[in-house]
Amino acid sequence: MKCPFCSYEDSRVIDSRSSDNGTAIRRRRECPKCGRRFTTYEKYEVAPLLVIKKDGRREMFDSHKLIAGLLRAFEKRPFSYDQIQGIASEVEAELRTSGENEVKSSLIGETVMKHLEKVDQIAYVRFASVYRQFADVNNFMQEIQKMLHKMDGDGKIKQK
């Protein structure tokens, strides 16, 4: 690995450890020429995931868009950015494990809603209002009624 400081063509690995839930390896390296240390990450390549939009267009899956949507749904809710990123990672992993390189945007929305329903009811309804394009209060009420119907006596969504 080329040193980013002096451009020497080699470096020595000092430490390696797993990172990003086992999907990457973090390596601390040292340049034998200048003695400076730096960090590199090694990840496996994943096939691109394409999203089929409602109008038939295809675009690359963008986890930043997913996180932005989740941030709006969780606004002023007691959730950290790391928890939101975790939900986004779970959704992306679920989409990738389907084995398909192309997924419909509707599948992404339904997958997100399935995860939100288990985690936070307010975020779920907020996301649903945008995703399902609620036109009026009746749409909100219908979604809340469906959610209430799925709940057990403790106010939690019944597991299927």
Secondary structure, DSSP 8 states (H G I E B T S, - for coil): ---TTT--S--EEEEEEEETTTTEEEEEEE-TTT--EEEEEEE------EEE-TTS-EEE--HHHHHHHHHHHTTTSS--HHHHHHHHHHHHHHHHHT--SEEEHHHHHHHHHHHHHHH-HHHHHHHHHHHTT--SHHHHHHHHHHHHHHB-TTSSB---
